[in-house]
Amino acid sequence: MSVDWIGWLATAVFASSYLTRRPATLRRIQGLAALMWAAYGGLIHALPVLVANLIVATMAIGSSFMRPPPPPAAAVAQER
């Protein structure tokens, strides 16, 4: 049985992330797609695909929960 459909589905999920407006949502969807690519890499015994996508998924999902940095002081001063 072919597992290519997992790769195609991961591609579709990744592409759909560009239809979102919120940066955190975009990263979470991209993290999900990376997890799907990692599963695909495991099923086809491609260690570089598996490891690279686990790293990407961890960074994408983890960064989606980080708070944005405060604006620079100059920008705050201009708003007043």
C-alpha positions as CSV (number, residue, x, y, z in Angstrom):
1,M,0.0,0.0,0.0
2,S,1.4,3.4,-1.0
3,V,1.9,6.1,1.7
4,D,2.2,8.9,-0.8
5,W,-1.2,10.2,0.2
6,I,0.3,11.3,3.5
7,G,2.8,13.4,1.7
8,W,0.1,14.9,-0.5
9,L,-2.1,15.6,2.5
10,A,0.8,17.2,4.4
11,T,1.3,19.5,1.3
12,A,-2.3,20.5,1.3
13,V,-2.3,21.2,5.0
14,F,0.8,23.3,4.7
15,A,-0.6,25.3,1.7
16,S,-3.8,25.9,3.6
17,S,-1.8,27.7,6.3
18,Y,-1.4,30.6,4.0
19,L,-5.1,31.2,4.1
20,T,-5.0,32.2,7.8
21,R,-4.6,35.7,9.1
22,R,-3.2,35.1,12.6
23,P,0.5,34.3,12.8
24,A,0.0,31.8,15.7
25,T,-2.6,29.9,13.7
26,L,-0.3,29.9,10.6
27,R,2.5,28.4,12.7
28,R,0.3,25.8,14.3
29,I,-1.0,24.6,10.9
30,Q,2.5,24.5,9.6
31,G,3.5,22.5,12.7
32,L,0.8,20.0,12.0
33,A,1.9,19.7,8.4
34,A,5.5,19.1,9.6
35,L,4.3,16.4,11.9
36,M,2.5,14.7,8.9
37,W,5.7,15.0,6.9
38,A,7.6,13.5,9.8
39,A,5.2,10.5,9.8
40,Y,5.6,10.2,6.1
41,G,9.4,10.2,6.5
42,G,9.2,7.5,9.1
43,L,7.0,5.3,6.9
44,I,9.3,5.6,3.9
45,H,12.4,5.1,6.2
46,A,13.8,8.6,5.3
47,L,15.6,9.7,8.5
48,P,16.5,13.2,7.2
49,V,12.8,13.9,6.3
50,L,11.7,12.6,9.7
51,V,14.3,14.5,11.8
52,A,14.1,17.8,9.8
53,N,10.3,17.9,10.1
54,L,10.3,17.0,13.8
55,I,12.6,20.0,14.4
56,V,10.4,22.3,12.2
57,A,7.2,21.1,14.0
58,T,8.7,21.7,17.4
59,M,9.8,25.2,16.5
60,A,6.6,26.1,14.7
61,I,4.2,24.8,17.4
62,G,6.4,26.1,20.2
63,S,6.8,29.6,18.8
64,S,3.0,29.8,18.2
65,F,2.6,30.0,22.0
66,M,5.2,32.7,22.6
67,R,4.1,36.2,23.4
68,P,5.1,38.8,20.8
69,P,7.8,41.1,22.0
70,P,6.8,44.6,23.2
71,P,7.1,47.4,20.7
72,P,10.3,49.4,20.7
73,A,10.3,52.4,23.0
74,A,10.5,54.8,20.0
75,A,7.3,53.4,18.5
76,V,5.5,53.8,21.9
77,A,6.6,57.4,22.2
78,Q,5.4,58.3,18.7
79,E,1.9,56.9,19.5
80,R,1.5,59.3,22.4
